[in-house]
Amino acid sequence: ANIAFEAMQRGGPAGFITNGAGGLQLDPLQQQLLQQQQQQQRNLPSLAEVVGSLQTVKVSAKTNVKSIAGAMSKALRSCEAFVATAVGPEGVNHAMKALCIARCYLAAEGLDLTATVTEVQPDQGISIGQCYAFTVVRMAVEAKPGPLASAGVGRTDPQVRFSRPPGHQTDMKVSGSGTAGPVGGAIAK
């Protein structure tokens, strides 16, 4: 209520002030916040810097998760590493689910994966949402034999990870009915 009152006192909607020529402009606080956001984006690496010469898999919030997992599995069978790109919380949610399913697809072949997430600058065509690059690396593990593994149902217990020192590791579990916003926010932290 105070924001609306202050805006009315200044003669414009909240966050804007009149510039005397009948137009509106951002008030100084809003300008400062916008500049901080732009500075943070400039400090992020570009997608090209993260990808380098690696193969890329684009993850969309609208694509079937199992299709994405199949593309990820195919990429790991043909090369040591690839980069999966996702935009926004829904895209990150789909990417995480696809990585989990891809692990199951690869288990029977004695392959597993590990991934790191990096926030990157949005491409020119992307105007809404934060962009993330998942660098996914193939690992050789003992093959999971048995009828379930040969049918594409792999491990149910995670492999031990040594990518981070003890005390700095994070274990996240995502259900099939997980809400994209909270999952994406937890990953972004």
N, C-alpha and C positions, 0 to 999 in steps of 0.2 A: 504494500500500500504506500509506503514511503517513497519507493522508486517512482511509482506513477505520479505521486504528488510533486516530487522534485522535477519530473519531466514536464509536468504541466506548468510549473513555475518557470522553467527554462523555455517553454514554448514548443516542445517537440516530444515525440515518443521516448520511452526509456532508452538511454544509451545514445541519444542524439541531441544535438543542440542546433538552434537556427543560426545560419551564418549571416543574417542581415540582408541577404539578397533574395529572401523567400525560400531558400533551399535548406536542406538538413545536412549535417555532417556529424561524424562520430565525436562524442565528447572525449576529452583527454584520457580518461580512464579506459574507455573502450579502444582508443587508438593504441595505448600502451599494451593492452592485452593482445590485440591483433599483431603488433610488432613482436611480442614475445613468442607467439605461436609461429610466426614466420621465421624467427631466428631459430627456434627448435627444429623446424623442418629443414633449414639450411644445414644444421649440424648432423642430420641423418645422412647415412651413406645412400647413394643412388642405387637403384636396382641393378644397373649395369656393373657397378663396383662389386656388389655381392655375388652376382651370377658369374661374372668372368666368362669362361669358356664352357661352363657346365650346361647340361641340358635343362630345360625348364618345363614344369608342369603347372598350368594355370588352374587354380581352384576357384570355382564360382559357387556362390551360395545357392544357385538354382540347379546345379548339376547333381545327378545321382551320386551319392557318396561311394557306392560300390564301383561305379564307373571310374571315379577318381582313383580309388584304391587299385583298380586294375591297371590304370595308366602308371601309377607310382611303382607297382610291382614290376611292370614291363621295363620301366626306366632303370630300376635297380638290377634287373637281370642282365641288362646290356652294358651298364657302366658302373663305376665305383660310387658315384655321387651324382645328385641332381639338386635343383632348387625348385621348390614349390612356392608359388606366389599366391597370396590371398589378400582380399580387401575387406575391411570391416569385421565386426564380431561374428557375423554369420559365416563369412568366408573362412575365418580362423577356426570356427567350430567344425565346419566341413573338413578342413584340412586335418585337424586332430583326429576326427573320426576315421578319415581315410587312411591316415598313418597306422592307426590301430588295426584296421581291417587288412591293410597291406602286410603287416607283420604276420597275420594268420595265413595269408596267401603264400608267403615266402618260407614259412616254418618247415614245410615238408621237404624243401630243397636245401635245408641247412643254411639259410640266409636269415639275417635279422637286420634291423636298421636302427640308427640313432639319429636324432635331429636336434638342431639348434635354431632358435627363432631370432630374427633381427628385424627391427622396424626400419623401413626404408622410406625414402621420399616418394610421394605419389607421382605416377607418370602424368604427363600433360593431360591425357584424356580422362583422368580420374579426379572428380571434384568432391566426392563425398567419401569419407571413411579413411581410416589409417591403413597403410599398406605394410604387409609383413612378408618376409622371405624366410622359408624353412629350408635350411641346408640339410639335406638328408644324405647320410653316408651308409653304405652297405657294410655289414659285418658278417663274417663267417662264423657259424655256430654249429653245434651238433644237430644233425637232422632229427626231426621229431617223427619217428616211425609210427605206424599204426593206421587203422582204417579211417579215423577221423582226419588225420593229417593229410592223407592222400586225397581225401574229399575236399580239401581246402580249409578245414577247420584246424587252425594251428594251436600255438601255445595259449594257455589260459593264465599262466604265471609269468610275470615279466622277468627278463634277463637282468642280471646285475649290471649296473652301469658304473663306469669309472671315469666319466667325462668331467665330473666336478668333484672336488675334495669333499670328504664327509662333513656333514653339517651345512653344506651349501647345496645339497641335492633337493629337488622337489619332485614329489610323486603325485601326479594328478590322474584322477579317474573320471571319465566322462560317460554318463549313461546314454543310451540310445534316445532317450526323451529329454536330454539336457537342453536348457534354454541357451540360445547362442550368446546373448549379451553377457551374462555372468561368466560363462566359460571363456569367451574372448577377453573379458576384462581380467580374469585371473591369469591368463597366459601372458597378457601384455605387461602385467606387473612383474 
